[in-house]
Amino acid sequence: MEIHEKSFRNKANENIQNVSEQKVNIELAQRLLPEKLPNIESMLQRYPERNLPREAMVTRIAPSPTGFMHIGGLYMALISERFARQTNGIYYLRIEDTDKKREVQGARKIIVESLHEYNLDPDEGETMNGTEKGAYGPYKQSERKEIYKAFVKNLIEAGRAYPCFCTEEELEKMRKMQEEVKTRPGYYGVWAKCRDVSKKDIKNMLDQKKPYVIRFKSQGKNSKTFIHKDLIKGEIELPENDVDIVILKSDKLPTYHFAHAIDDHLMGTTHVLRGDEWLSSVPLHYELFRSLGFKHPEYGHIAPINKIDNSGGKRKLSKRKDPEANVLFYEEIGYPETAVIEYLMNIANSDFEDWRKKYPNKSIDDFRLSFDKLPNTAGPIFDKNKLQSISKEIIAQINAIDLYDAILKWTTKFDSKFEEELKDNPDYWIKVFSIERGGNQPRKDISVWSEVKEVFSFFIKKEFKKPDWSSFKSILNKNEVNSVLKKYMKIYDAADKSDEWLNKVRALSAEFGFAPNTKTYKENKNIYRGHIGEITQIIRYAITGRLQSPDLYQTMQSLGTDECKKRLNL
């Protein structure tokens, strides 16, 4: 009986102690965050569970506005968008702008515009006109401060968060000591100086108005492990988190780790697809979700886009070193947006290339992305040649009118002089761009818009200069070349149909001892000096100043009678 009474008294004392400690924690929370904050329960009601099909994925792209849009960010957006679309889910944009020191003015606009340009507009989040759409906002973290503080306050009351008064100098000294004793860095265990500071000392420091941050009080043990089931990498054994990270900074804004856990839950995120540099954060994120009473989303960690550098080594595509890391690079060079997306899909799923060969005319939306084909351990290598090849294929399939519009759009931003030329005579340029376009074997001489002016420069009549014939090589002598052009001038008629034009050139070729075609020449080399190509090359050089050009007949038809005669006249 005495034992039972003692046990009961101990239990009662423990309950009293817990109640007392909870009271102290509540008082501390009120002192640290005295403002009126949203009620947790009302917030959870404000963000109800999404009414979507069971298999629907809710994915997000959550960039920070700290500079330009990285091609890796576009890559992740594409993957997230595809999985949401093909499961009838939701894909949304959240701007993670709580790090005000690193925020770059105008970067948020670049993010939104980049997604729009590449046809990756989100279902929810900021739009092109600067407003937001969707019922789970605000979608900018800087506008959700009160929400984060409410959850921080709740953790302080529960004894799962505390104020830390360590200065930057103290933290730096701690980091150096950790290096010296060769232990892992971080604020944990014996290194967590403020973790067990008494409430009395906390009160004194607050009275002295010492600056502080709020840290999460971890209950994990680094010596223990758990299994993380990654959507892409499979089952991975990871250590528990034991680091007391900062969750609320001195400016009363949350850190990324804390904010993302709250937002992903309230916004109903089901699948988080991100770069594998975030894999080491999984233990922390799991513990944060548990401490908040939330179920964590499923995580998939994707190997980043890499590059072979000048030394032959492989490294991650760098913001600082590589111009192709910036999404604006592709716009400036003039890659069609569809070409960039096709290329990214090519590296996202290993079977996309075969699918595209099988279905050349299908929409990319018809391709079904799968987790097991996403890059796992070895990140894809950025291949400029592959991108250009894809771009050539896509440009070759564009009709002349749409091609004109696309080139004009590019010139308005990057080549005002050529823009003027295109605007002065749109019908002429559409006719030019129609040469060898369409059919089963369209011409593939353009890979980017910035090449167009050079490729078609001889069509700019006011800038054309007569070619230097001293460098022209032919089995005909100079007098014979002149004679070919004079005789051709007499028979040239812009009204001729294609076959009429060719027959005239054949007849002219015969006058100078050339076969009407390659086959005839090969069979009778002892009779002919060469074949018709020698004559057409002379005409081509006079008309274009080049040894290679689009179809000569169509080129001359586009240039017109007066221009052709002017160029043929030596």
Secondary structure, DSSP 4 states (H G I P E B T S, - for coil): -HHHHHHHHHHHHHHHHHHHHHHHHHHHHHHHS-S----HHHHHHHSPPP---TT--EEEE----SSSPBHHHHHHHHHHHHHHHHTT-EEEE-B----TTT--TTHHHHHHHHHHHTT---SBEE-TTS-EESSS---BGGG-HHHHHHHHHHHHHTTSEEEE---HHHHHHHHHHHHHTT---SS-GGG-TTTT--HHHHHHHHHTT---EEEE-----TT-EEEEEETTTEEEEEEPP----EEE-TTSPBPHHHHHHHHHHHTT--EEEEEGGGGGGHHHHHHHHHHTT-PPPEEEEEPPPEEE-TTS-EEEPPTTT-GGGBHHHHHHHT--HHHHHHHHHHHH-TTHHHHHHH-TTS-GGGS---GGGS--SSPPBP-HHHHHHHHHHHHHTS-HHHHHHHHHHHHHHH-HHHHHHHHH-HHHHHHHHTTT-SSSS-----SSGGGHHHHTGGG-GGG-----GGG---SS-HHHHHHHHHHHHHH--TT--HHHHHHHHHHHHHHTTEESSHHHHHHTTTT-SEETHHHHHHHHHHHHSSSS-S-HHHHHHHH-HHHHHHHH--
